[in-house]
């Protein structure tokens, strides 16, 4: 089974949804045969690369104090064992972070997942800047990637067209909210759903695949 997860690294529910999916996957009997691929989505593709306090962005978008938004998100994250410090978060354009996730995917799914987790922690917990190449390099190195290769990649234009194509594919699929989980290219589930629901979907998709006639 292939599970493609469309999400953004500044999306709080994407962080929570990733953790819930991991719980579902851990309970799935066929977990060893599940290929998980992280796909890009940008909540704000026009965001400045310079960065600004996330609280200011939320208040401008929703017209109310950021803390009234952050408090329930922080509580939901804590229930999944995740620490949110959204008052410290720096909102920025996430394209470079998605490019790094793409690069990590070519070195292994485990490395891609580790880079994704590192980026989420950098933003939501550490108050880091996701457009800073030095910080992105450190996240990648912590995930097991080679420092020189990562630095050279980030300094290049590699992956730009590919990530743009994947963003275009998300639009073609009609994805407008994240996280969205696409199972075997057919079944899409939107939102940070419970581990129980995600496990149920994986079980049904696996059963359907097992019942399908084998190719002659």
C-alpha positions in Angstrom: 0.0 0.0 0.0 1.2 3.5 -0.8 0.1 6.4 1.4 0.7 9.9 0.1 0.4 12.6 2.7 -0.2 16.1 1.4 0.6 18.6 4.1 2.4 21.9 4.9 5.1 22.3 7.6 3.5 25.3 9.1 0.1 23.6 9.4 -0.7 22.7 13.1 -3.2 20.0 12.1 -0.7 18.5 9.7 1.7 18.0 12.7 -1.1 16.5 14.8 -2.3 14.4 11.8 1.2 13.0 11.2 1.4 11.7 14.7 -2.1 10.2 14.6 -1.3 8.5 11.3 1.9 7.1 12.9 -0.2 5.6 15.7 -2.6 4.0 13.1 0.3 2.6 11.1 1.9 1.1 14.2 -1.3 -0.8 14.8 -1.7 -1.9 11.2 -0.6 -5.6 10.7 0.8 -4.9 7.2 2.8 -1.8 8.3 6.0 -3.2 6.8 4.5 -3.1 3.4 3.2 0.4 3.6 5.1 3.1 1.6 4.6 6.5 3.1 5.4 9.5 0.9 5.1 13.1 2.0 3.8 15.5 -0.7 3.9 19.3 -0.6 1.1 21.7 -0.1 1.4 25.4 0.7 -1.2 27.1 2.8 0.2 30.5 1.8 2.3 30.2 -1.3 2.7 34.0 -1.4 4.2 34.3 2.1 7.4 36.3 2.3 10.7 34.4 2.6 11.8 37.0 5.1 9.5 35.7 7.8 7.3 37.4 10.4 5.8 36.4 13.8 3.2 33.7 13.3 0.9 35.4 15.8 0.7 38.4 13.6 -0.2 36.3 10.5 -3.0 34.5 12.4 -4.4 37.7 13.8 -4.4 39.3 10.4 -6.1 36.3 8.8 -8.7 35.5 11.5 -9.2 39.0 13.0 -8.9 37.9 16.6 -6.1 37.5 19.2 -3.7 34.7 18.2 -3.8 33.2 21.7 -7.4 32.3 21.3 -6.4 30.2 18.3 -3.1 28.9 19.6 -4.5 27.6 23.0 -6.8 24.9 21.6 -4.2 23.9 19.0 -1.5 23.6 21.7 -3.9 21.5 23.8 -4.7 19.2 20.9 -1.0 18.8 20.1 -0.2 18.0 23.8 -2.7 15.2 23.7 -0.6 13.6 21.0 2.7 14.1 22.8 3.7 17.2 20.8 4.9 20.5 22.2 3.6 23.6 20.5 5.1 27.0 21.2 3.3 28.9 18.5 3.9 32.3 20.1 7.5 31.8 19.1 6.8 30.5 15.6 8.1 32.4 12.6 5.8 32.3 9.6 7.6 32.2 6.2 7.4 30.7 2.7 7.6 27.0 3.0 8.8 26.1 -0.5 12.5 25.6 0.5 11.3 23.2 3.3 9.2 21.2 0.8 12.2 21.1 -1.6 14.3 19.6 1.3 11.6 17.0 2.0 11.6 16.1 -1.7 15.4 15.7 -1.6 15.2 13.5 1.5 12.7 11.3 -0.2 15.3 10.3 -2.7 17.5 9.1 0.1 14.9 6.9 1.7 11.4 7.1 3.2 12.8 6.9 6.8 15.0 9.9 6.1 12.1 11.8 4.5 9.9 11.2 7.6 12.7 12.3 9.9 13.3 15.5 7.9 9.5 16.2 8.0 9.4 15.7 11.7 12.5 17.9 12.2 10.9 20.7 10.2 7.7 20.5 12.2 9.6 20.6 15.4 11.8 23.5 14.2 8.7 25.6 13.5 6.2 24.6 16.2 8.5 23.9 19.1 11.8 25.8 18.5 10.6 29.0 16.9 12.9 28.4 14.0 12.9 29.9 10.5 12.0 27.4 7.8 13.6 29.5 5.0 17.1 29.5 6.6 19.3 27.2 4.7 21.7 26.7 7.6 18.9 25.5 9.8 17.5 23.3 7.1 20.9 21.8 6.7 21.1 21.0 10.4 17.7 19.3 10.3 18.7 17.2 7.3 22.0 16.2 8.9 20.2 15.2 12.1 18.0 13.0 9.9 21.1 11.2 8.6 21.8 13.0 5.4 25.2 14.1 4.3 26.0 17.8 5.2 27.9 18.6 2.0 25.3 17.0 -0.2 22.5 18.9 1.5 24.3 22.3 1.4 25.0 21.8 -2.3 21.4 20.8 -3.0 20.0 23.8 -1.2 22.3 26.2 -3.0 21.2 24.8 -6.4 17.9 24.8 -8.3 17.5 21.1 -8.1 14.0 20.0 -7.1 12.3 23.3 -7.9 10.4 22.1 -11.0 9.6 18.7 -9.3 8.1 20.3 -6.2 6.1 22.8 -8.3 4.8 19.8 -10.3 3.8 18.1 -7.1 2.0 21.2 -5.9 0.2 21.3 -9.2 -0.8 17.6 -8.8 -2.3 18.5 -5.4 -4.4 21.2 -7.2 -5.4 18.7 -9.9 -6.6 16.3 -7.3 -8.7 19.0 -5.8 -6.9 19.1 -2.4 -7.8 22.3 -0.7 -7.2 21.4 3.0 -4.5 19.5 4.7 -3.5 17.1 5.9 -5.0 14.9 3.1 -4.1 11.2 3.1 -4.3 9.5 -0.3 -4.3 5.7 -0.1 -3.2 3.8 -3.2 -4.0 6.8 -5.4 -7.7 6.2 -4.9 -9.0 6.8 -1.4 -8.6 10.3 0.0 -9.1 11.2 3.6 -8.9 14.9 4.6 -8.2 16.2 8.1 -6.2 15.1 11.2 -8.5 12.1 11.7 -8.3 9.7 14.6 -5.8 6.8 14.5 -8.9 4.5 14.7 -10.4 5.9 11.5 -7.1 5.9 9.7 -6.5 2.3 10.7 -10.0 1.4 9.5 -9.3 3.0 6.1 -6.0 1.2 5.7 -7.6 -2.1 6.7 -10.3 -1.7 4.0 -7.9 -0.6 1.3 -5.7 -3.6 2.1 -8.7 -6.0 2.0 -9.8 -4.6 -1.3 -6.3 -4.9 -2.8 -6.1 -8.5 -1.6 -9.5 -9.3 -3.2 -8.6 -7.8 -6.5 -7.8 -10.3 -9.3 -4.1 -10.8 -10.0 -2.7 -9.5 -13.2 -2.3 -12.1 -15.8 
